[in-house]
Each structure stands twice: as structure tokens, then as C-alpha cells.
Amino acid sequence: MYHNTAGGCLFFSKGMSPQSTRSGTPNIYGRCPVSFSIFLLKMANYASSLLTNAQTTLATKYNEAELRRKERPVLTMALNNAQYTLPDWESLKTAESRVVEVKYLKQRAPGSGTAKVALHTGTKGDSGTLNLAYQCLTETFYMSRKQAQNNAVGAKIMFQHEIEQAVDNLKDRMETLGLAYLAAHTCQLTSPATSGAGTWNSTNHALEIPAAKLDYFTQLSKTFMRGRLYRGDLDMIPDLQLWPSLERTMWQGAGNSTNLAPQMQGVRMAATSEVISASYTDGAAFIMPAGTFKALNWNDPLNKEGMDAGDNEVGMFGTLLDPFGSGFVFDVSKYSKRGDESANGGGVQDVLDQWEISAWVGWGVPPLSAASDSPVHLISVGA
């Protein structure tokens, strides 16, 4: 649902109209149900669908290939893990420019004492600081009030399509950024203990599991993590080069001569269509303790409060809950002005609505005081 709590509202729910709640102010975009039809749009400004060309629109099923999107396991995992972070993280960032610092307690190194002393002395513990890496992403579009008057595609469908594309583009971009953040925050130790699970490549900072042991990739990954003192459930993000072997292992259950499926217990797994490491053409995966990687959704206080100054260049500020169920809340800004849109499918005297959908997201993994260490690890198929 798209909402603006001060003065005006746009509802984005099934069977409802995205219309202003201010009395006497109609919305030219009309009713906008969720079960809408998608239309193939090849040219800018919807010129390819002008009524003068007597065009017909494509049914939703035949438009799916054009509008296909990549999977987003990284973003989904990170958003679901937000509940495991600081309980008041949403209130810590009060402005775009404010840096959010997270304090954590460092582990004490073991002592070396072997006997009591009369006047024993010790040292104080220590704490560290983690700066949450917030990023802002924006997608913009505009519509004119008259562009649908001579078009096979109605205003409500144009608007729905623009919103959908903006939201999908933002989530695709966040998926890529999330994967890049993981790659930049993997364990960079020179020689961590491998517990016999494979060989540590100190150049790529990756555990390499021999291809001959591919059937036991998950079990060996768990062994490696256990040797690093991570004993709970794990999150794993494999690439599509590794995924077929892992999926095959899942199906090698009790009905087979060799039951490989039990090794999958305690591992949440979701494959990404993006390349995890160009160094490993036979496949690689990120593995980490469950709940480690987080995406924190932030909204500007003005957008959360909502403001609607009407159809002018001040415009409105509000928020948009992802209509496709991720739970992410986007900031929305819109303002209006007059313009000549006759060259773009509109009218000579027209009104332009300029829209911006934006996403503020903060990435984070638990900090470790040891230099170059991280709970996120790159594990690959070696030679």
C-alpha cells in the first residue's frame, strides 16, 4: 500500500483506487487493481501504443518474457535477518547525512597465569565501532495528465507499470549491491584452520573443496565452519554453477544406495543467478552463520510523516510498501508542473507529474575484532 498520512493518500491494494483522499480531488490514474494486465512497451513515451495505430495489447502471459527479473536471494535473506540486529536501529538514523555507529564488545585474549599472586593486576576489556553502510538508490519517471487520452494503454495501467518497474529496478540494484557487499566482507585471513575440509587459497581467500568430493560439498562446508567455531545453523548462497550439484544432493535421499541428503540439515540455501567469483568457473558459494547478513530499511522522517501540498512544485512526500511482498518500504516524492507534451503523446497544455521512488538500505555483518576476519566465507569447487 502506498500511503501519505498528511492530507493525501494513494492506496495500492487489490480492488482499490490510487486516489487522493482529499475531498473533491479526483485522481486521473483511476482504479488500479493488483490483478492488472501488462503491456509490451517498446518505445519511449508509450508512442508505440497510440490509438491512431489501432494497436492491441498483449495478454499478461505473453509479456512475461519481456518483463522477466532475476532472483533476489541475497536481498530476501538480508531483509529477513533485520530482526536479529539492534532493537532500535530504525530510530538511530534521523537524517540522510547522519552516520549510524554500532558499538560492540571485543573478545578478551586468554591469559597465561598459572598461580595465584597476592596483589594481582589485570587489564580492562575493550569495545569496537561498526559504521553501518547506508546507500540511497533512486528511480524516476513522469506522466502527463493527457497522455492516455489517445492511447490504447489507459492511465491506470501506465501508472501501475511505472510503479512496478521502479520497484523491480530498485530491488534488482539492491540485490547486486548486497552480493558485492558480501564479496567485500568475506574472511581475508591468510591461513585459517580448514579442519580437513579442503585447501585454503590465500590469494582468493577461499576454501577450495576438491571436485572429487563435490557430493559432500555441504558437509565439508559445515565442517570448515565448525572448525572456525560456528556451530549453529548456516546460510548459504551458491551460484548457478554449483547449484545443480547441491540440488542433486538434496534429492539423494533414503531411497538411494547412498543417502547424501542429511548433510543439508541446518543449512538455509538459496541460489543466485549472479557470478559469485570469476576465479571459480565450477561454482562457489558464500556461507555464514544464519542471521549474519542484514539489510536495514530506512525512511526519511518527512516521508514517514507524510506531506501533501497539492498539485504544484512542492508536491508530496510519502512511502510505498513493496506491493510484491518483500516488506521493504520505499520513499516516494512527487511534484507537478505545466508543460507542452504534444511531442510525447500528451497535450499542448498538459500537466506533468514527476515521480521519484527511492530506497535507503544499510548493509551489515557482525564485526570481528581480529584484523581481516569475518563470519562470511567464500567456499568454492577446486581442482
C-alpha positions in Angstrom: 0.0 0.0 0.0 1.2 3.4 -0.9 0.4 5.9 1.8 0.8 9.5 2.7 -0.6 10.3 6.1 -0.8 14.0 5.9 -3.6 15.4 3.7 -3.5 12.9 0.8 -3.2 9.2 0.2 -2.7 6.7 -2.6 -3.8 3.2 -1.9 -2.1 0.4 -3.7 -4.2 -2.6 -2.8 -6.3 -5.0 -4.7 -9.6 -3.6 -5.8 -8.8 -0.1 -4.6 -8.1 3.1 -6.4 -4.8 5.1 -6.1 -6.8 8.2 -5.5 -6.3 11.3 -3.3 -8.3 11.2 -0.1 -8.7 15.0 -0.1 -12.3 15.8 -0.8 -13.1 16.9 -4.3 -9.7 15.9 -5.7 -10.0 13.2 -8.3 -7.1 11.1 -9.5 -6.6 10.8 -13.2 -4.9 7.4 -12.8 -8.3 5.8 -11.8 -8.8 2.4 -10.4 -5.6 0.3 -10.2 -6.2 -3.3 -9.1 -3.3 -5.6 -8.4 -4.6 -8.1 -11.0 -3.7 -5.8 -13.9 -2.6 -6.7 -17.4 0.9 -5.9 -18.5 1.6 -4.4 -21.9 4.7 -4.6 -24.2 6.2 -1.1 -24.3 9.0 -0.8 -26.9 9.3 2.9 -27.5 9.7 5.8 -25.2 6.6 7.8 -24.0 4.3 4.9 -24.9 4.3 6.1 -28.5 4.1 2.6 -29.9 0.6 2.2 -28.3 -1.1 5.3 -29.7 -4.7 4.7 -30.7 -4.0 6.1 -34.1 -2.1 2.9 -34.9 -5.1 0.8 -33.8 -2.8 -1.3 -31.7 -3.9 -4.1 -29.4 -2.3 -5.0 -26.1 -0.6 -8.3 -25.2 -2.0 -10.5 -22.6 0.0 -10.8 -19.4 1.3 -14.3 -20.2 2.8 -13.1 -23.4 4.5 -10.2 -21.8 6.3 -12.2 -19.1 9.5 -12.8 -21.2 10.0 -9.0 -21.7 9.4 -8.3 -18.0 11.3 -11.2 -16.5 13.5 -10.4 -13.5 16.4 -12.1 -11.7 16.1 -13.9 -8.5 16.9 -11.9 -5.4 18.0 -14.4 -2.6 20.6 -12.0 -1.2 18.1 -9.2 -0.6 15.4 -11.6 0.7 17.8 -13.1 3.2 19.2 -9.8 4.3 15.8 -8.3 4.9 14.6 -11.3 6.8 17.7 -11.1 9.0 17.0 -7.5 10.0 15.1 -8.8 13.1 18.4 -10.1 14.5 20.1 -6.7 14.6 19.9 -3.8 17.1 16.3 -3.4 18.5 16.3 0.3 18.0 18.2 0.6 14.7 15.3 2.3 12.9 15.4 5.3 15.3 19.2 5.7 15.3 19.3 7.3 11.8 17.3 10.6 12.0 18.6 12.2 8.8 20.2 11.3 5.5 23.6 12.6 6.5 23.7 11.0 9.9 26.2 8.2 10.4 25.0 5.3 12.5 27.6 3.7 14.7 27.1 0.3 16.3 29.2 -0.4 19.4 30.2 -4.0 20.2 32.3 -5.7 22.9 35.6 -7.3 21.8 36.7 -10.8 22.9 39.4 -10.9 25.5 42.5 -12.9 24.7 43.3 -15.8 27.1 45.7 -15.1 29.9 48.9 -17.0 30.8 48.7 -17.2 34.6 49.3 -20.5 36.3 49.5 -19.4 40.0 47.8 -17.1 42.4 49.6 -13.8 43.5 48.9 -11.6 46.4 48.4 -8.3 44.5 47.0 -9.4 41.2 46.6 -6.9 38.4 44.7 -7.1 35.1 43.7 -5.1 32.1 40.4 -3.6 31.0 38.2 -5.0 28.3 37.6 -3.1 25.1 34.9 -2.3 22.6 34.8 -1.5 18.9 32.7 0.5 16.5 31.0 -0.5 13.3 29.6 2.1 10.9 26.5 0.9 9.0 27.0 1.3 5.3 23.7 3.0 4.2 23.1 3.5 0.4 20.4 5.5 -1.4 19.1 4.3 -4.7 16.5 6.2 -6.8 14.3 5.5 -9.8 12.4 8.3 -11.5 9.6 8.6 -14.1 7.0 11.1 -15.1 3.5 11.0 -16.5 1.3 13.7 -18.1 -2.4 14.0 -17.4 -3.4 13.8 -21.1 -1.0 11.1 -22.3 -3.7 8.4 -22.0 -6.4 10.3 -23.9 -5.2 9.0 -27.3 -3.6 5.7 -26.2 -4.6 2.0 -26.1 -3.0 1.8 -22.7 -5.0 3.5 -20.0 -3.6 5.9 -17.4 -4.1 3.4 -14.6 -2.1 0.7 -16.4 0.6 3.2 -17.3 0.9 4.3 -13.7 0.9 0.7 -12.4 3.6 -0.3 -14.9 5.8 2.6 -13.9 5.5 1.8 -10.2 6.2 -1.9 -10.8 9.2 -1.2 -13.0 10.7 1.4 -10.5 10.2 -1.1 -7.6 11.7 -4.0 -9.5 14.7 -1.9 -10.7 15.4 -0.8 -7.2 15.3 -4.4 -5.8 17.5 -5.7 -8.7 20.0 -3.0 -7.9 19.9 -3.8 -4.2 20.5 -7.5 -5.0 23.6 -6.7 -6.9 24.9 -4.3 -4.2 24.2 -6.8 -1.5 26.2 -9.5 -3.3 29.0 -7.0 -3.8 28.9 -6.2 0.0 29.2 -9.9 0.9 32.2 -10.3 -1.5 33.9 -7.3 0.0 33.4 -8.6 3.6 34.5 -12.2 3.4 37.1 -13.7 5.6 40.5 -12.4 4.4 42.8 -14.4 6.8 46.0 -15.8 5.3 45.6 -19.3 6.7 42.6 -20.1 8.8 42.1 -23.7 10.1 40.3 -25.8 7.4 39.7 -28.9 9.6 40.5 -31.1 6.7 37.5 -29.8 4.7 39.7 -28.5 1.8 42.6 -26.2 0.9 42.7 -22.5 1.8 43.6 -20.3 -1.2 45.4 -17.3 0.4 45.2 -15.3 -2.9 41.4 -15.7 -3.4 40.7 -16.1 0.3 38.5 -19.1 -0.3 38.2 -22.6 0.9 38.6 -24.9 -2.1 36.8 -28.3 -1.9 38.1 -30.8 -4.4 35.8 -31.6 -7.3 36.1 -35.3 -6.4 34.3 -34.5 -3.1 31.5 -32.4 -4.7 28.8 -34.8 -3.4 29.9 -33.8 0.2 30.3 -30.1 -0.5 27.7 -29.0 2.1 29.0 -31.4 4.8 32.6 -30.2 4.3 31.5 -26.6 4.4 29.8 -27.3 7.7 33.0 -29.0 8.9 35.0 -26.0 8.0 32.6 -23.6 9.7 32.6 -25.8 12.8 36.4 -25.7 12.9 36.0 -21.9 12.9 33.7 -22.2 16.0 30.5 -21.5 14.1 28.3 -24.4 15.3 24.7 -23.3 14.7 22.6 -23.2 11.5 24.1 -21.7 8.4 23.0 -19.5 5.5 24.5 -20.4 2.1 24.2 -18.6 -1.3 25.6 -20.7 -4.1 25.9 -19.6 -7.8 24.2 -21.4 -10.7 27.4 -23.3 -11.5 27.3 -25.0 -8.1 23.6 -25.2 -7.6 22.8 -28.2 -9.8 25.2 -30.4 -7.7 23.7 -29.2 -4.5 20.1 -29.7 -5.8 21.1 -33.2 -6.8 22.4 -33.9 -3.4 19.1 -32.8 -1.8 17.3 -35.5 -3.9 19.8 -38.3 -3.0 17.7 -39.3 0.0 17.0 -42.6 1.8 15.6 -44.3 -1.4 19.1 -44.2 -3.0 22.0 -46.5 -2.4 23.9 -43.6 -0.9 21.9 -41.2 1.2 23.5 -37.7 0.8 20.5 -35.6 1.8 21.1 -35.4 5.6 24.1 -33.1 5.2 21.6 -30.4 4.1 20.1 -30.2 7.6 20.8 -26.9 9.3 21.6 -25.1 6.1 19.3 -22.4 4.6 20.2 -22.3 0.9 19.1 -20.0 -2.0 20.9 -19.8 -5.3 21.8 -16.5 -7.1 21.9 -16.0 -10.8 24.8 -13.7 -10.5 28.5 -14.7 -10.6 30.0 -15.1 -7.1 33.6 -15.4 -8.1 35.1 -15.3 -11.6 38.0 -17.3 -10.3 35.9 -20.4 -9.9 34.1 -21.5 -13.1 32.9 -24.8 -11.5 31.0 -22.9 -8.8 31.3 -21.1 -5.5 29.1 -20.1 -2.5 29.0 -17.6 0.3 28.4 -19.3 3.7 27.9 -17.7 7.0 26.1 -18.3 10.4 22.3 -18.0 10.0 21.1 -14.4 10.5 24.6 -12.9 9.8 23.9 -10.7 6.8 21.4 -7.9 7.3 19.7 -5.2 5.2 18.3 -2.3 7.2 15.5 -0.4 5.6 15.4 3.4 6.5 12.9 6.0 5.5 13.2 9.8 5.8 11.1 11.1 8.7 9.3 13.6 6.4 8.3 10.7 4.1 7.1 8.6 7.1 5.1 11.5 8.5 3.7 12.3 5.0 3.1 15.7 3.4 0.8 16.8 0.5 1.0 20.4 -0.7 -1.2 19.6 -3.7 -0.6 19.7 -7.5 2.4 22.1 -7.5 6.2 22.1 -7.4 6.2 21.4 -3.7 4.1 18.3 -4.2 4.0 15.5 -1.8 6.2 13.1 0.2 5.1 9.6 1.3 6.1 6.0 1.5 5.3 2.9 -0.6 5.2 -0.6 0.8 6.6 -3.1 -1.7 3.4 -4.4 -3.4 5.2 -7.7 -4.2 5.7 -8.7 -0.6 9.3 -8.2 0.3 8.4 -5.9 3.2 10.6 -3.1 2.0 9.2 0.4 2.4 10.3 2.9 -0.3 10.3 6.7 -0.1 8.1 8.5 -2.6 8.3 12.1 -3.9 6.0 13.7 -6.5 5.5 17.2 -7.8 3.6 18.7 -10.7 4.0 21.5 -13.2 2.6 22.6 -16.5 4.2 21.7 -19.8 3.8 21.0 -23.6 3.7 17.2 -24.0 2.3 17.2 -27.6 5.5 15.7 -28.9 5.4 12.9 -26.3 1.8 11.6 -26.7 0.2 14.3 -24.4 -1.3 17.7 -25.0 0.0 21.2 -25.7 -1.4 22.3 -22.4 -0.7 19.5 -20.1 0.3 18.8 -16.5 3.4 16.8 -15.8 3.7 14.6 -12.6 7.3 13.9 -11.7 7.8 10.9 -9.6 10.8 9.5 -7.6 10.8 6.1 -5.8 13.9 5.7 -3.6 15.4 3.1 -1.3 17.6 3.6 1.7 19.3 0.4 2.7 22.1 -0.2 5.2 24.1 -3.4 4.9 25.9 -5.1 7.8 27.6 -8.2 9.1 28.7 -8.8 12.7 32.1 -7.1 13.3 35.1 -9.2 14.4 38.0 -7.6 16.3 40.6 -9.7 14.6 42.0 -8.0 11.6 40.8 -9.3 8.2 38.5 -11.8 9.8 34.7 -12.2 9.1 31.9 -14.7 9.7 31.3 -14.6 5.9 33.3 -17.1 3.9 33.9 -17.9 0.3 33.8 -21.7 -0.4 34.5 -23.0 -3.9 34.9 -26.1 -6.1 38.6 -26.6 -6.5 40.6 -28.7 -8.8 
